[in-house]
């Protein structure tokens, strides 16, 4: 037998075991990183809503929007001030993943609520995986 080339079955099995072990170690870390990235997207969306609420109040003599239909003298509403490219990082289906009249109602969504003291402040919250509220921003309430 001259010039035998190739790998034996034992060598191939050894490589498969090594690759499987590396995948078993790496996948949980990858999954956690993916979930943290989605939650960071929700926080970013909430920050965008907060900036829009503050911009609305700055243009409206310090009075905050009650909901997305409250209009400025220019005709712009709070929803108009939110960047239209905001999307739900968990499913990427909502054009505007904001509940304008209360707390967030599903994972990946942001809630804007000023019902406790209309026009004076707001509460913004966001839901992470499984509908768990991951943060709450307040102003004036």
C-alpha angles and dihedrals in degrees: 000000000000131000100004107192133184136050130292122239090250091055092050092048090050091054091048091051092050093049092047091051092050091049092049089054097043102043099068090049090049092049093050091048090052092051092048089051091053091049089049087055090054090049090050091051090050090051089052090052090047092052090049091050091050091046089050091052092046090055093042104055093267095306114131124220116264092210140330093293095061106111134209121225086262090059095248116135128209089259089055090057093055112090107256093223092070109121139173106268092205098059107000091222105109116084088201112016095195130119101209100192105046147346122333110283104200141020114290093020130116124219127211114196126175097156095110092066111000115218094005103076147336145222119221120190136171133206124223130192115331093014094288113153104239099184145356127210119196136182126185098347 
